[in-house]
Amino acid sequence: MTSDAYLDRLRDLVDGALSEASDRCVAVLTAALAESASPETILVGLERFVRVMPDRAGLLRELETSARAVEVLFKLFAGSPYLTDILLREPTLLAQLTQPNPLGDLRGRDDFREAALASVSRGGKTSALQRFQQGELLRIGICDFLGLLDLRSVTNQLSLLADALVQAALQLL
């Protein structure tokens, strides 16, 4: 697909969400797309994500001003359809993914277990544990894509998360 076609799709996306077209937003997204290895995949992910966002205009304004948000989304869309689907189901997780400090923090088994149990107090047991797991998988995956964690740390975090979820589920029983 030509860059003109990408530009047209981006303009349609921005024009559909903002009351007035934002040339700056289109320019930021076009530049980031031009530097990416898989622009078609990223553009499809972006179109899907904008559609599910409750505040589409707010998202596009954030993308216009936050290089971090663009980087996180583009790496996610290009890197993992599975993690993209998690974000599409829970678009509010983007705020957690664009915070630099807690994003790459290593967590221990007890940290994961306590956070999982705390999430249950805010909702039903099974659905809360599942949402917590998906949010953590998304966080760990983004850390991997952004190079914030090495392979050993990613593997360790995934193992600790799984163990903590089992412990939390057993504790709830």
C-alpha positions as CSV (number, residue, x, y, z in Angstrom):
1,M,0.0,0.0,0.0
2,T,1.3,3.5,-0.8
3,S,2.0,6.1,1.7
4,D,-0.8,8.2,0.2
5,A,-3.2,5.4,1.0
6,Y,-2.0,5.3,4.6
7,L,-2.3,9.1,4.8
8,D,-5.9,9.0,3.5
9,R,-6.8,6.3,6.0
10,L,-5.2,8.3,8.8
11,R,-7.1,11.4,7.8
12,D,-10.4,9.5,7.7
13,L,-9.6,8.1,11.2
14,V,-8.8,11.5,12.7
15,D,-11.6,13.4,10.9
16,G,-14.1,10.8,12.1
17,A,-13.1,11.3,15.7
18,L,-12.2,14.9,16.0
19,S,-14.7,17.7,15.3
20,E,-12.0,19.5,13.3
21,A,-9.3,17.7,11.4
22,S,-5.9,17.8,13.2
23,D,-3.1,18.0,10.7
24,R,-0.6,17.7,13.5
25,C,-2.1,14.4,14.7
26,V,-2.0,13.0,11.1
27,A,1.6,14.2,10.7
28,V,2.7,12.5,13.9
29,L,1.0,9.2,13.1
30,T,2.2,9.3,9.5
31,A,5.8,9.9,10.6
32,A,5.7,7.0,13.1
33,L,4.0,4.8,10.6
34,A,6.7,5.5,8.0
35,E,9.4,4.4,10.4
36,S,7.6,1.1,11.3
37,A,8.4,-2.3,9.9
38,S,4.7,-3.3,9.5
39,P,2.6,-0.2,8.8
40,E,-0.5,-2.1,7.5
41,T,-0.7,-4.2,10.7
42,I,-0.2,-1.1,12.8
43,L,-2.8,0.9,10.9
44,V,-5.4,-1.9,11.2
45,G,-4.7,-2.1,15.0
46,L,-5.0,1.7,15.3
47,E,-8.3,1.8,13.5
48,R,-9.7,-1.0,15.7
49,F,-8.4,0.7,18.8
50,V,-9.9,4.1,18.0
51,R,-13.3,2.5,17.3
52,V,-13.4,0.9,20.8
53,M,-12.1,3.9,22.8
54,P,-14.9,5.7,24.7
55,D,-13.1,9.1,24.2
56,R,-11.8,8.9,20.7
57,A,-10.9,12.6,20.4
58,G,-9.0,12.4,23.7
59,L,-7.0,9.4,22.5
60,L,-6.0,11.2,19.3
61,R,-5.0,14.3,21.2
62,E,-2.9,12.1,23.4
63,L,-1.3,10.4,20.4
64,E,-0.6,13.9,18.9
65,T,1.3,14.9,22.1
66,S,2.7,11.7,23.5
67,A,5.5,9.9,21.6
68,R,5.4,7.3,24.4
69,A,1.7,6.4,23.7
70,V,2.4,6.2,20.0
71,E,5.4,4.0,20.6
72,V,3.6,1.7,23.0
73,L,0.6,1.2,20.7
74,F,2.6,0.8,17.5
75,K,4.9,-1.8,19.1
76,L,1.9,-3.7,20.5
77,F,0.0,-3.7,17.3
78,A,3.0,-4.8,15.3
79,G,4.2,-7.3,17.9
80,S,1.2,-9.3,19.1
81,P,-2.3,-9.9,17.9
82,Y,-3.1,-11.6,21.3
83,L,-2.0,-8.6,23.4
84,T,-3.7,-6.3,20.9
85,D,-7.0,-8.1,21.5
86,I,-6.5,-7.7,25.3
87,L,-6.1,-4.0,24.9
88,L,-9.1,-3.8,22.6
89,R,-11.3,-5.5,25.2
90,E,-9.9,-3.2,28.0
91,P,-8.9,0.0,26.3
92,T,-8.5,1.8,29.6
93,L,-5.3,-0.2,30.2
94,L,-3.5,2.2,27.8
95,A,-3.1,4.7,30.7
96,Q,-1.2,2.1,32.7
97,L,1.0,1.2,29.7
98,T,2.1,4.8,29.1
99,Q,3.4,5.4,32.7
100,P,7.2,5.0,32.5
101,N,8.0,4.2,36.2
102,P,5.7,1.3,37.2
103,L,5.6,-0.3,33.8
104,G,9.0,-1.9,33.9
105,D,9.1,-2.6,37.7
106,L,9.9,-6.2,38.5
107,R,7.3,-7.8,40.8
108,G,7.6,-10.7,43.1
109,R,5.2,-13.6,43.6
110,D,3.7,-12.0,46.7
111,D,3.3,-8.6,44.9
112,F,1.3,-10.4,42.1
113,R,-0.8,-12.4,44.6
114,E,-1.7,-9.4,46.7
115,A,-2.6,-7.4,43.6
116,A,-4.7,-10.2,42.3
117,L,-6.5,-10.6,45.6
118,A,-7.1,-6.8,45.7
119,S,-8.6,-6.9,42.2
120,V,-11.1,-9.5,43.4
121,S,-12.4,-7.2,46.0
122,R,-13.4,-4.8,43.2
123,G,-15.4,-7.4,41.2
124,G,-16.4,-11.0,40.7
125,K,-13.7,-13.6,41.5
126,T,-13.2,-15.2,38.2
127,S,-13.6,-12.2,36.0
128,A,-11.5,-10.0,38.3
129,L,-8.6,-12.6,38.3
130,Q,-8.9,-12.9,34.5
131,R,-8.8,-9.1,34.0
132,F,-5.8,-8.8,36.4
133,Q,-4.0,-11.6,34.5
134,Q,-4.6,-10.0,31.1
135,G,-3.5,-6.6,32.4
136,E,-0.3,-8.0,33.7
137,L,0.3,-10.0,30.5
138,L,-0.1,-6.8,28.6
139,R,2.3,-4.9,30.9
140,I,4.9,-7.6,30.7
141,G,4.5,-7.9,26.9
142,I,5.0,-4.2,26.4
143,C,8.1,-4.3,28.7
144,D,9.5,-6.9,26.4
145,F,8.6,-5.0,23.2
146,L,10.1,-1.8,24.5
147,G,13.3,-3.6,25.8
148,L,12.5,-2.6,29.4
149,L,13.0,-6.2,30.5
150,D,15.4,-8.9,29.1
151,L,14.2,-12.4,28.2
152,R,15.1,-13.8,31.5
153,S,13.2,-11.2,33.4
154,V,10.1,-11.5,31.1
155,T,10.1,-15.3,31.6
156,N,10.5,-14.9,35.3
157,Q,7.7,-12.4,35.5
158,L,5.4,-14.7,33.6
159,S,6.2,-17.6,35.8
160,L,5.7,-15.6,39.0
161,L,2.4,-14.2,37.7
162,A,1.2,-17.7,36.9
163,D,2.2,-19.0,40.3
164,A,0.7,-16.1,42.1
165,L,-2.6,-16.5,40.2
166,V,-2.8,-20.2,41.3
167,Q,-2.1,-19.2,44.9
168,A,-4.7,-16.5,44.8
169,A,-7.3,-18.8,43.3
170,L,-6.6,-21.4,46.0
171,Q,-6.7,-18.8,48.7
172,L,-10.1,-17.7,47.4
173,L,-11.4,-21.2,47.5
